[in-house]
Each structure stands twice: as structure tokens, then as C-alpha cells.
């Protein structure tokens, strides 16, 4: 039966399944953490734990990924719960940016994939931290509006798990299940689109215009968004592009991918207001481009 299907469709299906299988464990882990945050972490505990100084809060959010790693596939549910628990936006959003990049697993994967070079791993981490700091400062001192979608517009499946007679552990698992299915559908849509792009958009079109370094940076940023790779695996794809594009475009590919890809963006639309997402995209694209362009000049 399958032999009668077009080869391109079979290839697309295989890529789709690989993306979903690779990402689902991280979405599940993020949903479980989200459920426990919802039940066990009260707003009062959060406020008491965080310092009053905004600069320190931005730094805490930026570097928390070193000890609290998370893949970008599961970071949105965690950030959503943190924000609902009154974690400041200027702490939560820097964590969203850096956690999928500066965590030890991803740093080691980047080191291994790119010729056992700490230069690539640390440069990638630096780009992520610069972006996180910029977004944190903007959210802490410029953008003061609420960035979350109104609660009434979100799926409210979780209310049936908040019976006070139920144990807190049972409640946290109930929230985790709801979060998993709410986020999972956006993952499926994003993975389907990304797999179609990988099969039906010829990469030779992109590589044929890689002679201009600035254009190459933009091309690889777009490619990273379309491929929607997991941050634990994208460095191995980046290493295959290094010979064609060079270091600066590949760094743009590796920095922007964990922050902006199709599946992540779809999950963000469930949580964040459109105005914030629009500004988030513009600032991220501009800063990553400038960071990569500066690498092209100085390295």
C-alpha cells in the first residue's frame, strides 16, 4: 500500500514523525514541570524568592538555564505557568530565550558537533545571552503591559482537576495532562509544516545565494525557523552548513532557532498577545542579525 504513495510524501511523513518523536518527550517534560509549578508554587513563594532589583532578576532569568535546563519544545508551558505565578516578564522571557541554549546538554552537543570547539559553543551562548539581556531590559523598563493572552481566551480544561479534596500530586498531574494536549496540537501543526518545507522547498535555492555574507545570515535565520529543529540536534545540522556558509551565518542559525521556529511560534500564540509576539519577533530577528554581522566583521 505504501509503495503506491509518492516518494516525497513518504519522506515528508518520515521527517514529520522524527520531529514529533524527538520533540514530544520535551513537551511532556515541560508540561509535567508546568503542572507541578501550578500546584506547588504559590505567587507568594515566587515574590519572596526573587530579589527586588530588576537587573538581578534579568540576570537570574538569563542564567537559570545552566541549572534548570529545558528544550525549546517544552519551554512555553513552563514560562506560561511562571508568568501566571507572578514571575516578572523580565525574568521569564530571558529564561525562555537562554534555557534551550546555555544548558549543559546543548552546549556539549554544540561543542561536539562543531569540531570539539569551545569557540562555537561559547559564541552561541554569548549570542543567546545578549538577546536575553536586551529583551529583559526592554520588558523591565520599556514594555510594561501584560503580555499574556486573557485567561478567558485560553482552554480551561484544567479546572476539573482543582477539587480541594484531591491530592496535590493528583492535581499537578491533571494540569500536566491538560497542558500537554493543549501544547501538543500546536507541536503537531508546526512539525507538519516544517516537514513539508524540508521536502518541498529545495535547499539548493538557498545555498545558491550564499556568496553574500549578510544575505547568507538572513537565509540561515529563515532556514532555522522553517526546519524547526530541536536545540539538542540543530548543531549537527549547523556543522553540515559551516563549509558552505561560514561561521557567522551558522551562528545566526544556532542562536535564533531555539527562540523562533514554527512549532514554538504556534505554541506562543496560545499564551502571548499578538502585539508582544510581533515585537518579540522583530527584536529577535534584528538583534540576532546584528550579532552575526558583527561576527562576520571581527572574526
Rosetta blueprint (number, residue, H / E / L):
1 X L
2 X H
3 X H
4 X H
5 X L
6 X L
7 X H
8 X H
9 X H
10 X H
11 X H
12 X H
13 X H
14 X H
15 X H
16 X H
17 X H
18 X H
19 X H
20 X H
21 X H
22 X H
23 X H
24 X H
25 X H
26 X H
27 X H
28 X H
29 X H
30 X H
31 X H
32 X H
33 X H
34 X H
35 X H
36 X H
37 X H
38 X H
39 X H
40 X H
41 X L
42 X L
43 X H
44 X H
45 X H
46 X H
47 X H
48 X H
49 X H
50 X L
51 X L
52 X L
53 X L
54 X H
55 X H
56 X H
57 X H
58 X H
59 X H
60 X H
61 X H
62 X H
63 X H
64 X H
65 X H
66 X H
67 X L
68 X L
69 X L
70 X L
71 X L
72 X H
73 X H
74 X H
75 X H
76 X H
77 X H
78 X H
79 X H
80 X H
81 X H
82 X H
83 X H
84 X H
85 X L
86 X L
87 X L
88 X L
89 X H
90 X H
91 X H
92 X H
93 X H
94 X H
95 X H
96 X H
97 X H
98 X H
99 X H
100 X H
101 X H
102 X H
103 X L
104 X H
105 X H
106 X H
107 X H
108 X H
109 X H
110 X H
111 X H
112 X H
113 X H
114 X L
115 X L
116 X L
117 X L
118 X H
119 X H
120 X H
121 X H
122 X H
123 X H
124 X H
125 X H
126 X H
127 X H
128 X H
129 X H
130 X H
131 X H
132 X H
133 X H
134 X H
135 X H
136 X H
137 X H
138 X H
139 X H
140 X H
141 X H
142 X L
143 X L
144 X L
145 X L
146 X L
147 X L
148 X E
149 X L
150 X L
151 X H
152 X H
153 X H
154 X L
155 X L
156 X L
157 X H
158 X H
159 X H
160 X H
161 X H
162 X L
163 X L
164 X L
165 X L
166 X L
167 X L
168 X H
169 X H
170 X H
171 X H
172 X H
173 X H
174 X H
175 X H
176 X H
177 X H
178 X H
179 X H
180 X H
181 X H
182 X H
183 X H
184 X H
185 X H
186 X H
187 X H
188 X H
189 X H
190 X H
191 X H
192 X H
193 X H
194 X H
195 X H
196 X H
197 X H
198 X H
199 X H
200 X H
201 X L
202 X L
203 X H
204 X H
205 X H
206 X H
207 X H
208 X L
209 X L
210 X L
211 X L
212 X L
213 X H
214 X H
215 X H
216 X H
217 X H
218 X H
219 X H
220 X H
221 X H
222 X H
223 X H
224 X H
225 X H
226 X H
227 X H
228 X L
229 X L
230 X L
231 X L
232 X L
233 X L
234 X H
235 X H
236 X H
237 X H
238 X H
239 X H
240 X H
241 X H
242 X H
243 X H
244 X H
245 X H
246 X L
247 X H
248 X H
249 X H
250 X H
251 X H
252 X H
253 X H
254 X H
255 X H
256 X H
257 X H
258 X L
259 X L
260 X L
261 X L
262 X H
263 X H
264 X H
265 X H
266 X H
267 X H
268 X H
269 X H
270 X L
271 X L
272 X E
273 X L
274 X H
275 X H
276 X H
277 X H
278 X H
279 X H
280 X H
281 X H
282 X H
283 X H
284 X H
285 X H
286 X H
287 X H
288 X H
289 X H
290 X H
291 X H
292 X H
293 X H
294 X H
295 X H
296 X H
297 X H
298 X H
299 X L
